[in-house]
Amino acid sequence: LALLMVVTGLFPAIAEAEAGGEDLVFIIAADMRNFAADGEWSKNFSGACEAIKEVGAGSFMVSPGDLDVRPPSAVRDMIDATVGEDYPWYPVLGNHDPESPSTMEYLREYSTTLPNIVNQGPKGCEETTFSFDYKDAHFVVLNQYFDGVKDWGLKGEIVPELRTWLEADLAATTKKHIFVFGHEPLVPMPDMDNGRLRHQGDSLDEDPENAFAFHQLLLKHGVDAYVCGHTHNTSYAKINGLWQLDPGHARGLEEASYADRMFAAIENAIEEGKKKGVGEANSLRQLYRDDEYHIDYWFKYLGLTDQPVTQTLAQFYTEYKNDPTARDRYYEAQIEGRGQTRSSFFRVTVGSEEVSVEIYRDDAHGGPYELRKTFVLN
């Protein structure tokens, strides 16, 4: 009872909406990571949050994984600052989250504050696997990195202990609609815009028999959709009768600007060289010897491949320092060269007759979000 009082005090909006007869609306947004923390890239997830607020944030947000940030509360803090402090957020464990003990500690503790929880996970992941109800819908959050003993394994799978718990949970619900959330897709799908494919063969499809058993379990219990992340690609597909929804990433810029990083590295190398009495050309040669891998990587995606390395670094540095248009031009080259995907989020409406999904996407480098697609789960 005390916990219930705390929960409803934290999130009054969800308790009030429970009594209403309106459609249920919720948001799905994933893979923010360090793009939610304070600093250079924080504006990117906040841009998604501002767009979510503008189109209507609904009753809550679910994030299917990869929330690891410094500090661990950064996603919650950004939601507080943009959408509202009383807006519920349900986190799902991703593959990068167990890499951070502080993130794991935060997520375990945070789960005790969540409203409408009806079932906690099996022994060993009671705080990172759970289900909750809202109106006539049942929601299941799975920790796919539970290895049967501890909640911070590094391999994504549906272990027998988790599948047994899930089957019992799904069998017990009487809600009309069911949504199951995990981080890794059953089968990775290409991005809806540029067709990029990531994590094929090392998602749940790495163990096809296990993935098939999971798929069949969800079908057996009439699950409306399995919702995942991991790929950074936005996709929707009906896989042998089961909808799989992947909202991609909600970080604005998918990757930090290679041009910004290269400029900072060059500037630091030149300044350090000056302190040692080393000329600019020798400093640039040493920079390349020290970080050949990253510089070749950046060159490739920025289209800087036609000149000797030292000359290219010097010319890039001068241009980037003096030309106000250089940053945007090189970022456009990076987007094209790497095939980066647009930042996205899903807005789901659960009505009395149907479930509809709206896909909102930005311009691939932090620009305004637009409604790109609406479809019905049928």
N, C-alpha and C positions, 0 to 999 in steps of 0.2 A: 504493500500500500504506500509506504514511504517513497519507494522508487517511482511508482506511478505518479505521485504528487509532484516529484521532481521533474519527471519527463513532461507532464502536461504543462508545468510551469515554464519549461524551456521552450516548448513548441506549442503555444496556444493555438496557432493557426490551424494545425492539423486536427486538433481536438474539436475545434469549432466546425470545421468543414465536414467532419465525419457525420454530423447530424443532418447535413443538407442533402438534397436530392439531385444536385447538379452532376454533370459528367465529371469523372476523375481525369485530371490532367497532371502529367509528371514529365520530368526532364531526364534525359540520359546524356551524360557527358563524361569522357574518359581521357586517360593518358596525359594529365596536366604536368606531372612531375615538377621540375624546378621552375617551370614557367608560371607557377602560381606563387612562388616565393617573392619576397621583397627584392628589388634590384632591377637590373637592366631589362629582364624579360618578363617582369611581373605584369606588365600592361597587356600581355597576350592572353592570359586566362581571364583577366578582368574584362577584356573586350568581349569574350564569350559570355561572361556573367551579365554584362550590361545589355547585350543583345537578348539574353534569356529573359531578363526583367522586362525589356521593352515588348517582346512578343507575348509575354504572359508565362510566369514561372510555374504556374500550377501549384500543386500541393507539396511537392518535394522533388529532390534530385537523387538519382542513383548513378554512381560512377564505377563502371566495371574495370577498375584496376589501374596500376602504375601511378600512385599518388605520392611516391617517395619524394619528399622535399625537405629543405632546411629552412625553417623548422618544420616538424611534422604537422603542425596545425595550419600550415599556409593555405591549403585549399579551403578549410573551414573559415579562416580569417578573411579570405578574399570574398567568399560567399556572404559573410557577415557585412562586409564593407559595401557590397554592390547590390545584392538581392535582399538581404535582411537577416538580422540575428535570429529571428524566430522561424527561419525557413529550414526545414529538415533536410539533411544530407546523409545518404546511406552509402558508405564506402565499401568497395569490393577489393579484396586483396589481388594485386598483380604480381608479376614475376620479379619486379624490381623492389617491391616493398619488403620482402623478407631479408633483403640485403642490408637493411638498416634496422638495428635493434631499437633505436629511438622511435622509428616509425611504427614498428610492431607494438611497442609499449603504448604509444599514443592510440593506435587503432583499437587495441584491446580495451583500454579504458574508455575511449569514446563510445564504443558500442553499448556500454551500460547506460548511456544517456538517451538512446534512441527510442522514439515512441512506437507504440503498436506492435512490439515484438510478441510473437505468439509461440515461438519455438527456438531453442538454442541448439547449436550443433553438437556433434558427438564429442565424447571425452577427448581432450587434446586440442580442440578448436571451438570450444563453446562460445568464445567471444568473437570469432572471425567467420563463423558460419551461423546463419540464423534465418528465420522467416518472419514476415510481418504481414498484417492485413490492413487493407484500407478500402472502405466501401465494399463493393462486391468483387474485390480482386485480392489475390494472394501473391506475395512476392518472396522469392527464395534467393538468398545471397550465399554463394558457395566459395569457400577457400579451396581452390584447386591445388594449393601448395601444402595442404595438410597431408602428411605421409602416413597417417594411421596412428601416429604417436604424438608428434609435435606439429604446431601450426606454422612452421617457418621452413619447410622444405623448399628446395630450389627447382624441383621438376614439377611441371603442371600435369596433373592427371586426376582421374576420379578413382580414388582408392576404394576397396570394398567397404570400409567403414563409412566412408562418405556416401556411397551409393545406397547402402542400407538405411542410413539416416534419411536421405532424400526420399527414398521410396515410402518410408513411413510418414514423412511430413506431407508428401503429395496425397497420399491415401487418406490422410486425416482432414484435409481441407474440404469445406463445402462451398467455397467461393466459385463464382461462375467463370472468372478469368484467372489465369495463372501465368506469371512471368518468372523465369529462372535466370539468374545472373551469375556469370563466371568470367574469368579474364580471357582465357584462350578459346578461340573458335573451334567448333567441331571440324570445320574445313575452312581454311583461310580463303577469302574471296577477293577479287581485284577491286580496286577503288572505282567508284561509280563514274568518275570523271576521266582519269588518265589511265586506268587499267593496271596500275602498279600492283604487284603481288609480293607480299612479305610473309615470312614465317610458315611457308608451305612445307609440310613434312616435319616441323618441330613444334606444332601446336598439339591439340588433342589427336589430330590425325597421325601423330607419330606412333600411336598404338591403335590401329584401326578397329580391332575387336573391342577394346575398351570404349572407344568413342561410339561405336555402333550400339553397345549395350546402354550407354548413357542416352543416346538418341532415342532408342526404343522405349526407354523408361519415360522420357518426356512425352513421347507420343501416346503411350499407354494411359497417361493421366491427363491428357487433353491440354497440355501446356500451349498457351497462345504463342509464345516466342521465347527462344533462348537468346539472351543478350550478352555480348562479349566485347572485348577490346583487343589489345595486344598488337594488331597489325598496323595501326595508324591509318588504315584505309577505310573509308566510309563505304558500307555495302549493306544490301538487304537481299536475302535469297530464301526461297523455300526449298529446303534440302530434304527430299524424300518425305514430304508432308509436314515438315517442321520449319517454321520461320526462324531464321537466324538474323539478328540485327547487330551490326557493328557500327557504332557512331564515329569510328576513327579517333582522331585526337582533337582536343579542345584547347590547344596551346597557342593559337594564333600562328606564329612562326613555327613550323615543324622543327626546324633546326636553327640554332643561333647562327648569325651571319658569319660565313667563312671569311668574307672580306673584312669585317670588323675585327675578327680574331687575328687575321694575318697582319693587318695594319698595326694592331697593338703589339704583336710579336716583333715586327720590324722596328717599330719605334723603341721598344725596350732594348733590342739588340744594339741599335745605333747609340742610344744613351749610355748603355753599359760599356760599349766600345770606346766612347769618348773619355770615360773615366780612366780607361786603361791606356789611352793614347793610341788606340787602334782606329784606322780609317774606316769609312763607311763601307767600301767594297769588301774589305776583309771581314768586317762585322757581319755582312750579309752572307758571305761564304760560310762563316762559322755557324750562323743561324741555320742554314740549310743542312750542314753536316750534323748539327744537334737534333734537328727535327725534320729530317728528310721525308718521313712518312706523311706527316700532316701537311707539309707544304705541297708535296705532289698531289695529295688528296684535294687540297683547296684549289690548286691550279686546274686540275681536271674539271671540277665543277664550276669554276669561274671562267673557263675558256681561255686560260693563260698558258698556252702551250707552244707558241711560235718562236720564242727567243731563248737564249741562254738564261739559266736560273737567276744569276746575280743581276743581270740587266733587267729581267722581268720584275724582280723584287724592287729594284730601285725605281723603275718606271711606275709600277703600281703604287708605291709609297708616295711618290710625288703627285701623281694624279689624284689619289684618294684624299690626300691632304689639302689639295688646292681646288678641286673641282666639286662644287656643291651637289652636282647630280650623280656623282660616282657611286655613292652608297646604294641608291635605288637601282641604278643600272646594273651593278654587280649582283645585287640581290635577285633581280629578275633573271640574270644569267644562271645563278645558283638554282633557282626554282626549275628552270628549263633543263639544266644540266643534270640535276639529281632526280628530277621527276617528283618533286615534293607535292604532297597532297594538301588540300584545303582544310583549315580548321572547321570543325562541324559539331553540331549537337542535334539530338532528336527531341521532338516534343510529341508525346503520346497522349491521345485522348481515348479514354475508355468510356464509351457510351452505352446506352441500354441495348442497342442493336449491333454495334460494331466497334472495332478498335481501329483507329486511324493513326498514322505516323506522319509527321512533318519533318523534313530534313532541312536544316539551315546550314549554310556554308559561307565562309568568307572568300576573299579574293586570293588566297594562298600566301599572303604576306601581311596579315593583321588588319586588312581593310574591313569594310562593313559586311555584315552577314545578311544573306538574302534567303528567302524560302526557295529551295531548289526542287523539291519533290514532295508530293503527298500521295500516300497509298493506304490501302485497307488490308488488314490481316484477315484473310479469309481461307 
